[in-house]
Amino acid sequence: MKIKTYIYGLALMLVVIFSSQTASAQYYEIANRIPSLIQPAISGSMRYKGFVDLGYSKTLGNYNADFLEVSTSQGFQYTSWFYMGVGIGADVLFAHKNDNWGDGWEDPSYGKDHGSMTTAVMLPLFTDFRFNIGGNKGASFFIDLKLGCSFLLSNKYISIGDGYLTNQEYFYLRPSLGIRIPTNSKNPKQAFDLGVSYKLLTSNYWNSRSRDITLNSLGVTVAYEW
């Protein structure tokens, strides 16, 4: 019985030692590979890329608003046709009230008393995915997708339609399609982009009670990339 117990104990010890050596070897291999993963980004071989984007969009439907948009995206061109990065922007919102705004309310001055307004700034934060269709030496097409969230930089209500936008956080989605025009034959990374875009914002809307709505807008964009 003691011999059997000894054999079991020895086998268990060998398993533990072998496992620890294997784990140590794996950790060592991972540690050795970290510099090789970081080095391309530092050296620029992953092809760092940046964008500056200007745009205008207008909402569809009953919730009438205009947006003036500026954003920048920074990331890497992983292949000739795929880019991924992160970005930040500033969208100036110009909301419009319906002609019957306030009609039928128990207190028509509610908005004024609570500091409502029709102009505000929103701050979108997003991940940017971009797909190029065609070569980069001549004019080509692109598809761009920005996905993230947007924050209303105001503690006041935004009067829009026949009610308010009241919450501070929004889901943000902006796909766009357009044409890419290189500006430097010696450096095809530099180009102007002209496109059309769709923007989706989900928000909380006040109209005698709180409920979720969707703001849809169509717009045009112009961008410079390097």
Contacts in CASP RR format, 6 or more apart in sequence:
PFRMAT RR
TARGET T0000
AUTHOR 0000-0000-0000
METHOD contacts of the structure
MODEL  1
MKIKTYIYGLALMLVVIFSSQTASAQYYEIANRIPSLIQPAISGSMRYKG
FVDLGYSKTLGNYNADFLEVSTSQGFQYTSWFYMGVGIGADVLFAHKNDN
WGDGWEDPSYGKDHGSMTTAVMLPLFTDFRFNIGGNKGASFFIDLKLGCS
FLLSNKYISIGDGYLTNQEYFYLRPSLGIRIPTNSKNPKQAFDLGVSYKL
LTSNYWNSRSRDITLNSLGVTVAYEW
39 45 0 8 1.000
40 46 0 8 1.000
41 48 0 8 1.000
41 76 0 8 1.000
46 76 0 8 1.000
46 77 0 8 1.000
46 78 0 8 1.000
47 76 0 8 1.000
47 77 0 8 1.000
47 78 0 8 1.000
47 189 0 8 1.000
48 74 0 8 1.000
48 75 0 8 1.000
48 76 0 8 1.000
48 77 0 8 1.000
49 74 0 8 1.000
49 75 0 8 1.000
49 76 0 8 1.000
49 77 0 8 1.000
49 83 0 8 1.000
49 189 0 8 1.000
49 225 0 8 1.000
49 226 0 8 1.000
50 72 0 8 1.000
50 73 0 8 1.000
50 74 0 8 1.000
50 75 0 8 1.000
50 225 0 8 1.000
50 226 0 8 1.000
51 72 0 8 1.000
51 73 0 8 1.000
51 74 0 8 1.000
51 128 0 8 1.000
51 193 0 8 1.000
51 223 0 8 1.000
51 224 0 8 1.000
51 225 0 8 1.000
52 70 0 8 1.000
52 71 0 8 1.000
52 72 0 8 1.000
52 223 0 8 1.000
52 224 0 8 1.000
53 69 0 8 1.000
53 70 0 8 1.000
53 71 0 8 1.000
53 72 0 8 1.000
53 73 0 8 1.000
53 193 0 8 1.000
53 221 0 8 1.000
53 222 0 8 1.000
53 223 0 8 1.000
54 69 0 8 1.000
54 70 0 8 1.000
54 221 0 8 1.000
54 222 0 8 1.000
54 223 0 8 1.000
55 67 0 8 1.000
55 68 0 8 1.000
55 69 0 8 1.000
55 70 0 8 1.000
55 197 0 8 1.000
55 219 0 8 1.000
55 220 0 8 1.000
55 221 0 8 1.000
55 222 0 8 1.000
56 66 0 8 1.000
56 67 0 8 1.000
56 68 0 8 1.000
56 69 0 8 1.000
56 219 0 8 1.000
56 220 0 8 1.000
57 66 0 8 1.000
57 67 0 8 1.000
57 69 0 8 1.000
57 197 0 8 1.000
57 199 0 8 1.000
57 217 0 8 1.000
57 218 0 8 1.000
57 219 0 8 1.000
57 220 0 8 1.000
58 65 0 8 1.000
58 66 0 8 1.000
58 67 0 8 1.000
58 217 0 8 1.000
58 218 0 8 1.000
58 219 0 8 1.000
59 65 0 8 1.000
59 66 0 8 1.000
59 67 0 8 1.000
59 215 0 8 1.000
59 216 0 8 1.000
59 217 0 8 1.000
60 216 0 8 1.000
60 217 0 8 1.000
60 218 0 8 1.000
61 216 0 8 1.000
62 98 0 8 1.000
62 161 0 8 1.000
63 160 0 8 1.000
63 161 0 8 1.000
63 205 0 8 1.000
63 213 0 8 1.000
63 215 0 8 1.000
64 95 0 8 1.000
64 96 0 8 1.000
64 98 0 8 1.000
64 160 0 8 1.000
64 161 0 8 1.000
65 93 0 8 1.000
65 94 0 8 1.000
65 95 0 8 1.000
65 96 0 8 1.000
65 160 0 8 1.000
65 215 0 8 1.000
65 217 0 8 1.000
66 93 0 8 1.000
66 94 0 8 1.000
66 96 0 8 1.000
67 91 0 8 1.000
67 92 0 8 1.000
67 93 0 8 1.000
67 94 0 8 1.000
67 199 0 8 1.000
67 217 0 8 1.000
68 91 0 8 1.000
68 92 0 8 1.000
68 94 0 8 1.000
69 89 0 8 1.000
69 90 0 8 1.000
69 91 0 8 1.000
69 92 0 8 1.000
69 221 0 8 1.000
70 89 0 8 1.000
70 90 0 8 1.000
70 91 0 8 1.000
71 87 0 8 1.000
71 88 0 8 1.000
71 89 0 8 1.000
71 90 0 8 1.000
71 124 0 8 1.000
71 126 0 8 1.000
71 146 0 8 1.000
72 87 0 8 1.000
72 88 0 8 1.000
72 89 0 8 1.000
73 85 0 8 1.000
73 86 0 8 1.000
73 87 0 8 1.000
73 126 0 8 1.000
73 128 0 8 1.000
73 146 0 8 1.000
74 85 0 8 1.000
74 86 0 8 1.000
74 87 0 8 1.000
75 83 0 8 1.000
75 84 0 8 1.000
75 85 0 8 1.000
75 86 0 8 1.000
75 128 0 8 1.000
76 83 0 8 1.000
76 84 0 8 1.000
76 85 0 8 1.000
77 83 0 8 1.000
77 189 0 8 1.000
78 84 0 8 1.000
80 132 0 8 1.000
80 135 0 8 1.000
80 136 0 8 1.000
81 131 0 8 1.000
81 132 0 8 1.000
81 133 0 8 1.000
81 134 0 8 1.000
82 129 0 8 1.000
82 130 0 8 1.000
82 131 0 8 1.000
82 132 0 8 1.000
83 128 0 8 1.000
83 129 0 8 1.000
83 130 0 8 1.000
83 131 0 8 1.000
83 132 0 8 1.000
84 127 0 8 1.000
84 128 0 8 1.000
84 129 0 8 1.000
84 130 0 8 1.000
85 127 0 8 1.000
85 128 0 8 1.000
85 129 0 8 1.000
86 125 0 8 1.000
86 126 0 8 1.000
86 127 0 8 1.000
86 128 0 8 1.000
87 125 0 8 1.000
87 126 0 8 1.000
87 127 0 8 1.000
87 128 0 8 1.000
87 146 0 8 1.000
88 123 0 8 1.000
88 124 0 8 1.000
88 125 0 8 1.000
88 126 0 8 1.000
89 123 0 8 1.000
89 124 0 8 1.000
89 125 0 8 1.000
90 121 0 8 1.000
90 122 0 8 1.000
90 123 0 8 1.000
91 121 0 8 1.000
91 122 0 8 1.000
91 123 0 8 1.000
91 124 0 8 1.000
91 150 0 8 1.000
92 119 0 8 1.000
92 120 0 8 1.000
92 121 0 8 1.000
93 119 0 8 1.000
93 120 0 8 1.000
93 121 0 8 1.000
93 122 0 8 1.000
93 158 0 8 1.000
94 118 0 8 1.000
94 119 0 8 1.000
95 118 0 8 1.000
95 119 0 8 1.000
95 120 0 8 1.000
95 158 0 8 1.000
95 159 0 8 1.000
95 160 0 8 1.000
95 161 0 8 1.000
95 165 0 8 1.000
96 118 0 8 1.000
96 160 0 8 1.000
96 161 0 8 1.000
97 118 0 8 1.000
97 159 0 8 1.000
97 160 0 8 1.000
97 161 0 8 1.000
97 162 0 8 1.000
97 163 0 8 1.000
98 161 0 8 1.000
98 162 0 8 1.000
100 162 0 8 1.000
101 159 0 8 1.000
101 161 0 8 1.000
101 162 0 8 1.000
101 163 0 8 1.000
102 108 0 8 1.000
102 162 0 8 1.000
102 163 0 8 1.000
103 162 0 8 1.000
105 208 0 8 1.000
107 113 0 8 1.000
111 157 0 8 1.000
111 159 0 8 1.000
111 164 0 8 1.000
114 156 0 8 1.000
114 157 0 8 1.000
115 156 0 8 1.000
115 157 0 8 1.000
116 156 0 8 1.000
116 157 0 8 1.000
116 158 0 8 1.000
116 159 0 8 1.000
116 164 0 8 1.000
117 154 0 8 1.000
117 156 0 8 1.000
117 157 0 8 1.000
117 158 0 8 1.000
117 159 0 8 1.000
118 158 0 8 1.000
118 159 0 8 1.000
118 160 0 8 1.000
120 152 0 8 1.000
120 153 0 8 1.000
120 154 0 8 1.000
120 156 0 8 1.000
120 158 0 8 1.000
121 153 0 8 1.000
121 154 0 8 1.000
122 150 0 8 1.000
122 151 0 8 1.000
122 152 0 8 1.000
122 153 0 8 1.000
122 170 0 8 1.000
123 150 0 8 1.000
123 151 0 8 1.000
123 153 0 8 1.000
124 146 0 8 1.000
124 148 0 8 1.000
124 149 0 8 1.000
124 150 0 8 1.000
124 151 0 8 1.000
124 172 0 8 1.000
124 174 0 8 1.000
125 148 0 8 1.000
125 149 0 8 1.000
125 150 0 8 1.000
125 151 0 8 1.000
125 172 0 8 1.000
126 146 0 8 1.000
126 147 0 8 1.000
126 148 0 8 1.000
126 149 0 8 1.000
126 172 0 8 1.000
126 174 0 8 1.000
127 146 0 8 1.000
127 147 0 8 1.000
127 148 0 8 1.000
128 144 0 8 1.000
128 145 0 8 1.000
128 146 0 8 1.000
129 144 0 8 1.000
129 145 0 8 1.000
129 146 0 8 1.000
129 147 0 8 1.000
130 142 0 8 1.000
130 143 0 8 1.000
130 144 0 8 1.000
130 145 0 8 1.000
131 142 0 8 1.000
131 143 0 8 1.000
131 144 0 8 1.000
132 140 0 8 1.000
132 141 0 8 1.000
132 142 0 8 1.000
132 180 0 8 1.000
133 140 0 8 1.000
133 141 0 8 1.000
133 142 0 8 1.000
133 143 0 8 1.000
134 140 0 8 1.000
134 141 0 8 1.000
136 180 0 8 1.000
136 182 0 8 1.000
136 188 0 8 1.000
136 189 0 8 1.000
136 191 0 8 1.000
137 182 0 8 1.000
137 185 0 8 1.000
137 188 0 8 1.000
138 181 0 8 1.000
138 182 0 8 1.000
138 188 0 8 1.000
139 179 0 8 1.000
139 180 0 8 1.000
139 181 0 8 1.000
139 182 0 8 1.000
140 179 0 8 1.000
140 180 0 8 1.000
141 177 0 8 1.000
141 178 0 8 1.000
141 179 0 8 1.000
141 180 0 8 1.000
142 177 0 8 1.000
142 178 0 8 1.000
142 179 0 8 1.000
142 180 0 8 1.000
142 193 0 8 1.000
143 175 0 8 1.000
143 176 0 8 1.000
143 177 0 8 1.000
143 178 0 8 1.000
144 175 0 8 1.000
144 176 0 8 1.000
144 177 0 8 1.000
145 173 0 8 1.000
145 174 0 8 1.000
145 175 0 8 1.000
145 176 0 8 1.000
146 172 0 8 1.000
146 173 0 8 1.000
146 174 0 8 1.000
146 175 0 8 1.000
146 176 0 8 1.000
147 172 0 8 1.000
147 173 0 8 1.000
148 171 0 8 1.000
148 172 0 8 1.000
148 173 0 8 1.000
149 169 0 8 1.000
149 170 0 8 1.000
149 171 0 8 1.000
149 172 0 8 1.000
150 169 0 8 1.000
150 170 0 8 1.000
150 171 0 8 1.000
150 172 0 8 1.000
150 201 0 8 1.000
151 168 0 8 1.000
151 169 0 8 1.000
151 170 0 8 1.000
152 158 0 8 1.000
152 165 0 8 1.000
152 167 0 8 1.000
152 168 0 8 1.000
152 169 0 8 1.000
152 170 0 8 1.000
157 164 0 8 1.000
157 165 0 8 1.000
157 166 0 8 1.000
157 206 0 8 1.000
158 164 0 8 1.000
158 165 0 8 1.000
158 166 0 8 1.000
160 205 0 8 1.000
162 207 0 8 1.000
163 205 0 8 1.000
163 206 0 8 1.000
163 207 0 8 1.000
164 205 0 8 1.000
164 206 0 8 1.000
164 207 0 8 1.000
165 203 0 8 1.000
165 204 0 8 1.000
165 205 0 8 1.000
165 206 0 8 1.000
166 204 0 8 1.000
166 205 0 8 1.000
166 206 0 8 1.000
166 210 0 8 1.000
167 203 0 8 1.000
167 204 0 8 1.000
170 201 0 8 1.000
170 202 0 8 1.000
170 203 0 8 1.000
171 200 0 8 1.000
171 201 0 8 1.000
171 202 0 8 1.000
172 199 0 8 1.000
172 200 0 8 1.000
172 201 0 8 1.000
173 199 0 8 1.000
173 200 0 8 1.000
174 197 0 8 1.000
174 198 0 8 1.000
174 199 0 8 1.000
174 200 0 8 1.000
175 197 0 8 1.000
175 198 0 8 1.000
176 195 0 8 1.000
176 196 0 8 1.000
176 197 0 8 1.000
176 198 0 8 1.000
176 221 0 8 1.000
177 195 0 8 1.000
177 196 0 8 1.000
177 197 0 8 1.000
178 193 0 8 1.000
178 194 0 8 1.000
178 195 0 8 1.000
178 196 0 8 1.000
179 193 0 8 1.000
179 194 0 8 1.000
179 195 0 8 1.000
180 191 0 8 1.000
180 192 0 8 1.000
180 193 0 8 1.000
180 225 0 8 1.000
181 191 0 8 1.000
181 192 0 8 1.000
181 193 0 8 1.000
181 194 0 8 1.000
182 188 0 8 1.000
182 190 0 8 1.000
182 191 0 8 1.000
183 190 0 8 1.000
183 191 0 8 1.000
183 192 0 8 1.000
184 190 0 8 1.000
189 225 0 8 1.000
189 226 0 8 1.000
190 224 0 8 1.000
190 225 0 8 1.000
190 226 0 8 1.000
191 224 0 8 1.000
191 225 0 8 1.000
192 222 0 8 1.000
192 223 0 8 1.000
192 224 0 8 1.000
192 225 0 8 1.000
193 221 0 8 1.000
193 222 0 8 1.000
193 223 0 8 1.000
193 224 0 8 1.000
193 225 0 8 1.000
194 220 0 8 1.000
194 221 0 8 1.000
194 222 0 8 1.000
195 220 0 8 1.000
195 221 0 8 1.000
195 222 0 8 1.000
196 218 0 8 1.000
196 219 0 8 1.000
196 220 0 8 1.000
196 221 0 8 1.000
197 218 0 8 1.000
197 219 0 8 1.000
197 220 0 8 1.000
197 221 0 8 1.000
198 216 0 8 1.000
198 217 0 8 1.000
198 218 0 8 1.000
198 219 0 8 1.000
199 215 0 8 1.000
199 216 0 8 1.000
199 217 0 8 1.000
199 218 0 8 1.000
199 219 0 8 1.000
200 214 0 8 1.000
200 215 0 8 1.000
200 216 0 8 1.000
201 214 0 8 1.000
201 215 0 8 1.000
201 217 0 8 1.000
202 212 0 8 1.000
202 213 0 8 1.000
202 214 0 8 1.000
202 215 0 8 1.000
203 212 0 8 1.000
203 213 0 8 1.000
203 214 0 8 1.000
203 215 0 8 1.000
204 210 0 8 1.000
204 211 0 8 1.000
204 212 0 8 1.000
204 213 0 8 1.000
205 211 0 8 1.000
205 212 0 8 1.000
205 213 0 8 1.000
END
